[in-house]
Amino acid sequence: MKIITYQDSSYASFVKKLNRRAFPEHGVRELVSDIISEVATKGDEAVFTFAKRFDGVELTRKNLFVTEAEFERAAREVTAATKDAVKRSLANIRSFAKRSMRKDWSAKNAEGALVGERFTPFNRVGVYVPGGKAPLVSTALMTAGFAQAAGVPEIVGATPSGPDGSVNSALLYALQAAGATEVVKIGGAQAIAALAIGTKSIRPVDKIVGPGNRFVVEAKRQLIGAVSIDLLPGPSEILILSDKTGNPHYIAADLLAQAEHGGDSIVGFVTDSKALLGKVTKAIDAQLPTLSRPDYIKQVLKNGTFLLQVKSFADGVAIANDFAAEHVSLITADEEQWLPQITTAGAIYVGNDSPVAVGDFLAGPSHTLPTGGGGRSFSGLRADQFQRRTSIVRLDKESVRKSLPVIEEFARIEGLDAHGRSTAIRLEK
């Protein structure tokens, strides 16, 4: 862990680096570009080759998709407790989603034309669920569940299988419960390419959502335009900002929980209290030996964790906005003052009793959130991102008459006389 205070000579340079921009790495960009090209030219053959290379699984057209028998087996194997957890999480997701969906509207403009917007669900979306260290059942719910709530008729889950060609039963159960109409057993950049471009076996989708590693994120970045995407959610991250009122044991537990994701996860703690900084450090050391994934956590503590003492709480808020973390925990005696000033976080958890884990699994908002500084430009996944917006315009003769002078003036300025003529002709006898 890096432990730095505002009095250290390295403080200014370290804080400067926390103002992030999510630029792709050159090597990642090139590799992903090659994968996309292979999938575009060779289709299924490329998908099967990459599945063998990266996941160690032999896929064919016969076992590429999860079968009905596999779904049925998953439902039998999943415990009643898991089914109840899925049910309760989905209930909150659907309730939250319904409140955030955009609704059709119409009104008359100054010339009397009827204008408005219509919102319809995408026809077919791809939901990416990472594989690897743990079955991310909650990610299935917090992607497909929002698509289902928005009324998307075709939801394609994509997640890598194990070397034996199987997918975790709890994950399959969650995908089906959340509305997935098919599940394809592929992961990585090749899955994003196949969903975006299509192959002989995989029909392309209109939009791709879901988190992933840096290769998945880069594939989504490169394929914008070929397909709509949600945002660029990469490895997990948290920044906890606390004054002296923070509970050090809770803070340490939240930091360790995010470090549990391993890999390139980033974990940060910022405080204006020297005493609290010391207590949190001790609490991390005390709790770590009690956890079941110490190797993943130690890797993140070594390479992706910082504890920072700032001179003032206002300095901490500025750092939080520069860092634009996926999750921000805000713990302060004056929430009303400071909460409105956190403007770039993917999600904010307020107070000592608001663990990020509740947002990860149950609260209702999607945990698919911008990372890598992307919070400046993107917000987290929402139900309205599964809605296609269409503007509607309807005129009658009177609104055409009132509009004509303005249309003719713009047509004159821009040298587009056919535009003016197309409006004026509607008033001629």
C-alpha positions as CSV (number, residue, x, y, z in Angstrom):
1,M,0.0,0.0,0.0
2,K,1.1,3.5,-0.7
3,I,0.6,5.7,2.4
4,I,1.1,9.4,1.7
5,T,0.4,12.5,3.6
6,Y,0.1,16.1,2.4
7,Q,3.5,16.9,4.1
8,D,5.4,14.3,2.0
9,S,7.5,15.6,-0.8
10,S,5.9,13.2,-3.2
11,Y,2.3,14.3,-2.3
12,A,1.8,16.8,-5.2
13,S,3.1,14.6,-7.9
14,F,1.0,11.6,-6.6
15,V,-2.2,13.7,-6.4
16,K,-1.6,15.0,-10.0
17,K,-1.5,11.4,-11.3
18,L,-5.0,10.8,-9.7
19,N,-6.5,13.0,-12.4
20,R,-7.1,10.2,-14.8
21,R,-8.0,9.9,-18.5
22,A,-9.0,6.5,-19.7
23,F,-6.6,6.2,-22.7
24,P,-6.1,2.7,-24.2
25,E,-2.7,1.1,-23.9
26,H,-0.9,0.7,-27.2
27,G,-0.3,-3.1,-26.9
28,V,-3.9,-3.7,-25.8
29,R,-5.2,-1.6,-28.7
30,E,-3.2,-3.5,-31.3
31,L,-4.1,-7.0,-29.9
32,V,-7.8,-6.2,-29.7
33,S,-7.7,-4.7,-33.3
34,D,-6.3,-8.0,-34.5
35,I,-8.9,-10.1,-32.7
36,I,-11.7,-8.0,-34.2
37,S,-10.3,-8.3,-37.7
38,E,-10.0,-12.1,-37.3
39,V,-13.7,-12.4,-36.1
40,A,-14.8,-10.1,-38.9
41,T,-13.1,-12.1,-41.6
42,K,-13.3,-15.7,-40.2
43,G,-16.4,-15.6,-38.1
44,D,-17.1,-18.7,-36.1
45,E,-13.7,-20.2,-36.9
46,A,-12.0,-17.3,-35.2
47,V,-14.3,-17.4,-32.2
48,F,-13.5,-21.1,-31.7
49,T,-9.8,-20.5,-32.1
50,F,-9.8,-17.7,-29.5
51,A,-11.9,-19.8,-27.1
52,K,-9.3,-22.5,-27.2
53,R,-6.4,-20.1,-26.8
54,F,-7.7,-18.0,-24.0
55,D,-10.2,-20.2,-22.2
56,G,-8.9,-23.7,-23.0
57,V,-12.3,-24.9,-24.3
58,E,-13.2,-26.7,-27.5
59,L,-16.3,-25.0,-28.9
60,T,-18.2,-26.0,-32.0
61,R,-21.5,-24.8,-33.5
62,K,-23.2,-27.6,-31.5
63,N,-22.1,-26.5,-28.0
64,L,-21.6,-22.8,-28.6
65,F,-24.9,-21.8,-27.0
66,V,-26.3,-22.9,-23.6
67,T,-29.0,-25.5,-24.3
68,E,-32.4,-25.8,-22.7
69,A,-31.2,-28.9,-20.8
70,E,-28.3,-26.9,-19.3
71,F,-30.8,-24.2,-18.1
72,E,-33.0,-26.9,-16.6
73,R,-30.0,-28.5,-14.9
74,A,-28.9,-25.2,-13.5
75,A,-32.3,-24.5,-12.0
76,R,-32.2,-27.9,-10.3
77,E,-28.7,-27.4,-8.9
78,V,-29.2,-23.8,-7.5
79,T,-30.2,-23.7,-3.9
80,A,-33.4,-22.1,-2.6
81,A,-31.3,-19.4,-0.8
82,T,-29.7,-18.5,-4.2
83,K,-33.1,-18.4,-5.9
84,D,-34.4,-16.1,-3.1
85,A,-31.4,-13.8,-3.4
86,V,-31.9,-13.5,-7.2
87,K,-35.6,-12.8,-6.7
88,R,-35.1,-10.1,-4.2
89,S,-32.3,-8.4,-6.2
90,L,-34.3,-8.5,-9.4
91,A,-37.3,-7.0,-7.6
92,N,-35.3,-3.9,-6.6
93,I,-33.7,-3.7,-10.0
94,R,-37.0,-3.7,-11.8
95,S,-38.5,-1.1,-9.4
96,F,-35.5,1.2,-9.8
97,A,-35.5,0.7,-13.6
98,K,-39.2,1.5,-14.0
99,R,-38.7,4.9,-12.3
100,S,-35.7,5.8,-14.5
101,M,-37.2,5.0,-17.9
102,R,-37.9,7.8,-20.3
103,K,-41.5,8.3,-21.3
104,D,-43.0,9.6,-24.6
105,W,-44.1,13.2,-24.7
106,S,-45.4,15.8,-27.1
107,A,-46.0,19.6,-27.2
108,K,-46.5,22.4,-29.6
109,N,-43.6,24.7,-30.5
110,A,-43.9,28.5,-31.1
111,E,-45.2,28.0,-34.6
112,G,-47.8,25.4,-33.7
113,A,-45.9,22.4,-34.9
114,L,-46.4,19.3,-32.8
115,V,-43.0,18.0,-31.6
116,G,-42.1,15.2,-29.2
117,E,-40.1,12.1,-28.4
118,R,-40.9,8.4,-28.6
119,F,-38.9,5.8,-26.7
120,T,-38.9,2.2,-27.8
121,P,-36.7,-0.7,-26.6
122,F,-33.8,-2.0,-28.6
123,N,-34.7,-5.2,-30.5
124,R,-31.6,-7.2,-29.5
125,V,-28.9,-6.5,-26.9
126,G,-25.8,-8.3,-25.8
127,V,-25.1,-8.6,-22.1
128,Y,-21.4,-9.4,-21.3
129,V,-20.7,-11.1,-18.0
130,P,-17.0,-11.6,-17.2
131,G,-15.7,-15.1,-16.2
132,G,-12.5,-15.9,-14.4
133,K,-12.1,-15.7,-10.6
134,A,-15.8,-15.9,-9.6
135,P,-19.2,-16.3,-11.2
136,L,-20.6,-12.8,-11.3
137,V,-24.2,-13.6,-10.8
138,S,-25.1,-10.1,-9.7
139,T,-23.6,-8.7,-12.9
140,A,-26.1,-10.9,-14.9
141,L,-28.9,-9.3,-12.9
142,M,-27.7,-5.8,-13.1
143,T,-27.3,-5.9,-16.9
144,A,-30.0,-8.3,-18.3
145,G,-32.4,-7.3,-15.5
146,F,-32.4,-3.6,-16.8
147,A,-32.8,-4.8,-20.4
148,Q,-35.8,-6.9,-19.4
149,A,-37.4,-4.1,-17.4
150,A,-37.0,-1.8,-20.5
151,G,-38.9,-4.4,-22.6
152,V,-36.0,-5.6,-24.8
153,P,-37.4,-8.8,-26.5
154,E,-34.0,-10.5,-27.3
155,I,-31.3,-10.5,-24.6
156,V,-28.1,-12.4,-25.5
157,G,-25.9,-13.3,-22.6
158,A,-22.2,-13.8,-23.3
159,T,-19.9,-15.4,-20.7
160,P,-16.9,-17.7,-21.1
161,S,-17.3,-21.3,-20.2
162,G,-14.9,-23.5,-18.3
163,P,-12.5,-25.9,-20.1
164,D,-15.3,-28.5,-19.9
165,G,-17.7,-26.3,-21.8
166,S,-20.0,-25.7,-18.8
167,V,-21.2,-22.4,-17.3
168,N,-21.7,-21.9,-13.6
169,S,-25.3,-23.0,-12.6
170,A,-26.0,-19.9,-10.4
171,L,-24.9,-17.6,-13.3
172,L,-27.1,-19.5,-15.8
173,Y,-30.1,-19.4,-13.4
174,A,-29.6,-15.6,-12.9
175,L,-29.3,-14.9,-16.6
176,Q,-32.5,-16.7,-17.4
177,A,-34.3,-15.2,-14.5
178,A,-33.2,-11.7,-15.7
179,G,-34.6,-12.3,-19.1
180,A,-31.8,-13.7,-21.2
181,T,-33.3,-15.4,-24.3
182,E,-30.0,-17.1,-25.3
183,V,-26.5,-17.5,-23.8
184,V,-23.3,-17.9,-25.8
185,K,-20.3,-19.5,-24.1
186,I,-17.6,-17.0,-25.2
187,G,-15.7,-14.2,-23.5
188,G,-13.1,-11.6,-24.0
189,A,-12.7,-9.2,-27.0
190,Q,-13.7,-12.0,-29.3
191,A,-17.2,-12.1,-27.7
192,I,-17.6,-8.3,-28.1
193,A,-16.6,-8.6,-31.7
194,A,-18.9,-11.5,-32.4
195,L,-21.9,-9.7,-30.8
196,A,-21.2,-6.5,-32.7
197,I,-20.3,-7.9,-36.1
198,G,-22.1,-11.3,-36.1
199,T,-21.0,-14.7,-37.4
200,K,-22.7,-17.6,-39.1
201,S,-23.9,-18.8,-35.6
202,I,-24.2,-15.5,-33.7
203,R,-26.6,-12.9,-34.9
204,P,-25.4,-9.4,-34.3
205,V,-27.0,-7.2,-31.6
206,D,-28.0,-3.5,-31.5
207,K,-26.2,-2.7,-28.3
208,I,-23.6,-4.3,-25.9
209,V,-23.6,-3.7,-22.2
210,G,-21.6,-5.0,-19.3
211,P,-18.2,-4.8,-17.6
212,G,-15.0,-6.6,-18.5
213,N,-11.2,-6.5,-18.4
214,R,-9.1,-4.0,-20.3
215,F,-9.4,-6.1,-23.5
216,V,-13.2,-6.2,-23.3
217,V,-13.2,-2.4,-22.6
218,E,-10.9,-1.8,-25.6
219,A,-13.1,-4.0,-27.9
220,K,-16.1,-1.9,-26.9
221,R,-14.2,1.3,-27.6
222,Q,-13.1,0.2,-31.1
223,L,-16.6,-1.1,-32.1
224,I,-18.5,2.0,-31.3
225,G,-20.5,2.8,-34.4
226,A,-20.7,-0.8,-35.5
227,V,-22.8,-1.2,-32.4
228,S,-24.1,0.9,-29.6
229,I,-22.4,0.5,-26.2
230,D,-23.3,1.5,-22.7
231,L,-20.0,2.8,-21.2
232,L,-16.5,1.6,-20.6
233,P,-16.6,-0.3,-17.3
234,G,-13.3,-2.0,-16.5
235,P,-11.7,-3.4,-13.4
236,S,-13.4,-2.5,-10.1
237,E,-12.3,0.5,-8.0
238,I,-13.3,2.4,-4.9
239,L,-12.4,5.7,-3.3
240,I,-13.4,6.2,0.3
241,L,-13.5,9.8,1.5
242,S,-13.9,10.3,5.2
243,D,-13.4,12.8,8.0
244,K,-12.7,11.8,11.6
245,T,-16.2,10.4,12.0
246,G,-15.4,7.3,9.8
247,N,-15.4,3.9,11.4
248,P,-12.0,2.4,10.7
249,H,-13.2,-1.2,10.8
250,Y,-16.0,-0.5,8.3
251,I,-13.6,1.4,6.0
252,A,-11.0,-1.3,6.0
253,A,-13.7,-3.9,5.3
254,D,-15.0,-1.9,2.2
255,L,-11.4,-1.5,0.9
256,L,-10.7,-5.2,1.3
257,A,-14.0,-6.1,-0.4
258,Q,-13.1,-4.2,-3.5
259,A,-9.5,-5.5,-3.5
260,E,-11.1,-9.0,-3.5
261,H,-11.8,-8.6,-7.2
262,G,-8.0,-8.8,-7.7
263,G,-6.3,-8.0,-11.0
264,D,-6.1,-4.3,-12.0
265,S,-8.6,-3.2,-9.2
266,I,-7.8,0.2,-7.6
267,V,-8.6,0.9,-3.9
268,G,-8.1,4.3,-2.4
269,F,-8.8,6.0,1.0
270,V,-8.6,9.7,1.5
271,T,-9.0,11.5,4.8
272,D,-8.1,14.7,6.6
273,S,-7.6,12.8,9.9
274,K,-4.1,11.4,10.7
275,A,-5.5,9.3,13.5
276,L,-8.1,7.7,11.3
277,L,-5.5,6.9,8.6
278,G,-3.5,5.0,11.2
279,K,-6.5,3.1,12.5
280,V,-7.6,2.1,9.0
281,T,-4.1,0.8,8.2
282,K,-4.2,-1.4,11.4
283,A,-7.7,-2.6,10.6
284,I,-6.7,-3.7,7.1
285,D,-3.8,-5.7,8.6
286,A,-6.1,-7.3,11.2
287,Q,-8.9,-8.3,8.8
288,L,-6.8,-9.6,5.9
289,P,-5.9,-12.9,7.5
290,T,-9.6,-13.7,8.1
291,L,-10.5,-13.6,4.4
292,S,-10.7,-16.4,1.9
293,R,-9.0,-14.8,-1.1
294,P,-5.8,-13.3,0.4
295,D,-3.7,-13.8,-2.7
296,Y,-6.0,-11.6,-4.9
297,I,-6.3,-9.0,-2.1
298,K,-2.5,-8.9,-1.4
299,Q,-1.9,-8.3,-5.1
300,V,-4.2,-5.3,-5.1
301,L,-2.9,-4.0,-1.8
302,K,0.6,-4.1,-3.3
303,N,-0.1,-2.6,-6.7
304,G,-3.3,-0.7,-6.7
305,T,-4.0,0.7,-3.2
306,F,-3.3,4.1,-1.7
307,L,-4.1,5.7,1.6
308,L,-3.9,9.5,1.5
309,Q,-4.0,12.1,4.2
310,V,-5.1,15.5,2.9
311,K,-4.8,18.9,4.5
312,S,-8.5,19.7,4.4
313,F,-11.7,17.8,3.5
314,A,-12.2,20.2,0.6
315,D,-8.9,18.9,-0.8
316,G,-10.3,15.4,-0.5
317,V,-13.4,16.3,-2.4
318,A,-11.3,17.8,-5.2
319,I,-9.2,14.7,-5.4
320,A,-12.4,12.5,-5.5
321,N,-13.7,14.5,-8.5
322,D,-10.4,14.3,-10.3
323,F,-10.1,10.6,-9.7
324,A,-13.7,10.0,-10.8
325,A,-14.0,6.6,-9.1
326,E,-16.5,3.9,-10.0
327,H,-17.6,3.8,-6.3
328,V,-17.2,6.7,-3.9
329,S,-18.0,6.2,-0.2
330,L,-18.6,9.6,1.5
331,I,-18.4,9.6,5.3
332,T,-18.6,13.0,7.0
333,A,-20.4,14.8,9.8
334,D,-21.8,17.3,7.2
335,E,-23.3,15.2,4.4
336,E,-25.6,18.1,3.2
337,Q,-22.5,20.3,2.5
338,W,-20.3,17.8,0.8
339,L,-22.6,15.3,-1.0
340,P,-23.6,17.8,-3.7
341,Q,-20.0,18.6,-4.4
342,I,-19.1,15.0,-5.5
343,T,-19.9,15.2,-9.2
344,T,-17.9,12.6,-11.1
345,A,-18.5,9.3,-9.2
346,G,-20.2,6.4,-10.8
347,A,-22.1,5.8,-7.6
348,I,-22.0,7.4,-4.1
349,Y,-22.5,5.5,-0.9
350,V,-23.3,7.9,2.0
351,G,-22.5,7.3,5.6
352,N,-20.8,4.7,7.8
353,D,-23.6,2.2,7.3
354,S,-23.7,2.1,3.5
355,P,-21.4,-0.7,2.3
356,V,-20.6,-0.8,-1.4
357,A,-21.5,-4.5,-1.3
358,V,-25.2,-3.6,-0.9
359,G,-25.0,-1.7,-4.2
360,D,-23.1,-4.6,-5.8
361,F,-25.8,-7.1,-5.1
362,L,-29.2,-5.7,-3.9
363,A,-29.9,-2.0,-3.7
364,G,-31.4,-1.5,-7.2
365,P,-29.1,0.8,-9.2
366,S,-26.9,-1.1,-11.6
367,H,-23.4,-1.8,-10.4
368,T,-22.2,-1.5,-14.1
369,L,-20.4,1.8,-13.6
370,P,-17.7,3.9,-15.4
371,T,-14.1,3.2,-14.3
372,G,-10.7,4.5,-15.2
373,G,-11.8,8.2,-14.9
374,G,-14.7,7.6,-17.3
375,G,-17.1,9.1,-14.7
376,R,-16.5,12.5,-16.1
377,S,-18.2,11.5,-19.4
378,F,-20.4,8.5,-18.6
379,S,-22.9,7.6,-16.0
380,G,-23.7,4.1,-14.8
381,L,-26.0,1.7,-16.7
382,R,-29.6,2.7,-16.6
383,A,-32.9,1.4,-18.0
384,D,-33.2,4.2,-20.4
385,Q,-30.0,3.1,-22.1
386,F,-32.0,0.2,-23.5
387,Q,-34.5,2.6,-25.1
388,R,-34.0,4.0,-28.6
389,R,-35.1,7.7,-28.8
390,T,-36.9,8.9,-31.9
391,S,-38.1,12.5,-32.4
392,I,-41.5,13.1,-33.8
393,V,-42.6,16.3,-35.8
394,R,-46.1,16.9,-37.2
395,L,-47.2,20.2,-38.9
396,D,-50.5,21.5,-40.4
397,K,-50.9,24.2,-42.9
398,E,-51.0,27.0,-40.3
399,S,-47.8,25.9,-38.6
400,V,-46.1,25.6,-42.0
401,R,-47.2,29.2,-42.8
402,K,-45.7,30.4,-39.5
403,S,-42.5,28.4,-40.0
404,L,-41.9,29.4,-43.7
405,P,-40.1,32.8,-43.2
406,V,-37.5,31.3,-40.8
407,I,-37.0,28.3,-43.1
408,E,-36.5,30.5,-46.2
409,E,-34.0,32.7,-44.3
410,F,-31.9,29.7,-43.2
411,A,-32.2,28.3,-46.8
412,R,-30.9,31.6,-48.2
413,I,-28.0,31.9,-45.7
414,E,-26.9,28.3,-46.4
415,G,-27.5,28.3,-50.1
416,L,-30.0,25.4,-49.8
417,D,-32.9,26.7,-51.9
418,A,-34.5,23.3,-52.3
419,H,-35.0,23.3,-48.5
420,G,-36.9,26.5,-48.7
421,R,-38.9,25.3,-51.7
422,S,-39.8,22.0,-50.0
423,T,-41.6,24.1,-47.3
424,A,-43.1,26.8,-49.5
425,I,-44.7,24.3,-52.0
426,R,-47.0,23.1,-49.2
427,L,-48.7,26.6,-49.2
428,E,-49.2,26.9,-52.9
429,K,-52.5,26.3,-54.5
